[in-house]
Amino acid sequence: MISNKELHDKYIKKAMMPSILCAGCGNGTVLNATLRAIDVLDMDLDNMVFVSGIGCSSRLNAYINADALHATHGRALAFATGIKAGNPKLDVVVFTGDGDCAGIGGNHFIHAIRRNIGLTVIAINNYTYGMTGGQMSPTTPQKSISTTSPYGAIDHPFDLAELAKAAGAPYVARWTIAHPLQLQRAIKKGLKNNGFSFIEVLSPCPTSFWRRNKVRNFETIYNWYKENTVTIKKAKEHPDKIPIGELKNIDKDEWTDLWKSLVSEVRI
C-alpha cells in the first residue's frame, strides 16, 4: 500500500498545503480514500476531471494535481454532465456536499441519476451548510441546532442514499469517516462502474454543526458515527440506526453509450 507521503507527493498540489480544513474535519479522510482508490486502479490523472460546486467539500478538487472545475453553488452535476457528454472518454469525479447536492442542486441531482450518465459522485454529508454560516441543510437531523434552527430543526431530513436509489442510480453506497477502508473500496467500485455512481460519506463538521450541538471532543464525534450506524444486513434489527454499506449495485445502460449508439444509427 502506498504511504501517506508517497500519496501526497504523487497526487497533491504542494501550493495547496498546509490544508485550510478545520481540525477534525472529515474531508481529508475522504480525499485520502479517493486518491487511494484512484491509485489502486492505476487511473490516469490526465484523463480525469474533478468537478465541485460550493462548500467545504467542494474545495477538495483544488488539492488534486489534475484538471478541476469549480462550479457555482448546486451546479456541479450540471457542469459535470456537460463535460462527460462532450468527451465521454473522460473519467469525471464530483465532490459535493449535502447542501450543494440536495439543496440548491437537488433537481440536477435527480436528473443526472435519471439519465444514468457516467459520473462518480462523492457526497460529503455533514448535516450543515458548514462554510456559509452553519445553517440547517436538507439532511440536518431533527432537533439539531443550527443558525437557522436555534431551537432545534423540525424539518424531516433527506436520506441521500435512499434518494439516489429511488431516482434510479445503479451504484449507491454509504459509509462514514470512521470506516475509511470500506469507503476506499466503495469509491473504487464507483469509479469502475460505467453509469452514475453515488457514494455518500457521513462526515463531521466540528466547527459549524457539532460545536453548536455541544459536542467538542473529536473522539466523541468519531464514536458517534460508529455507534449510530449499522450494516445493511442488520438494519432491520436496528431501525433507529443509519444503514451503511453497498446499498445498490446493478447494471444499467449508460447515457453516453446510448447517445453514441443513437448517433451511429441515425442518418441525416
Sequence and secondary structure as in RCSB ss.txt:
>XXXX:A:sequence
MISNKELHDKYIKKAMMPSILCAGCGNGTVLNATLRAIDVLDMDLDNMVFVSGIGCSSRLNAYINADALHATHGR
ALAFATGIKAGNPKLDVVVFTGDGDCAGIGGNHFIHAIRRNIGLTVIAINNYTYGMTGGQMSPTTPQKSISTTSP
YGAIDHPFDLAELAKAAGAPYVARWTIAHPLQLQRAIKKGLKNNGFSFIEVLSPCPTSFWRRNKVRNFETIYNWY
KENTVTIKKAKEHPDKIPIGELKNIDKDEWTDLWKSLVSEVRI
>XXXX:A:secstr
   HHHHHHHHB GGG S  S TT SHHHHHHHHHHHHHHTT  GGGEEEEE SSSGGGGGGGBSSEEEE STT 
HHHHHHHHHHH TTSEEEEEEEHHHHHTTTHHHHHHHHHHT SEEEEEEE SEETTTT EE TT  TT  BTTBT
T   S    HHHHHHHHT SEEEEEETT HHHHHHHHHHHHH SS EEEEEE   IIIIITTTT   HHHHHHHH
HHTEEEGGGGGG TTSEEEEEEEE     HHHHHHHHHHH   
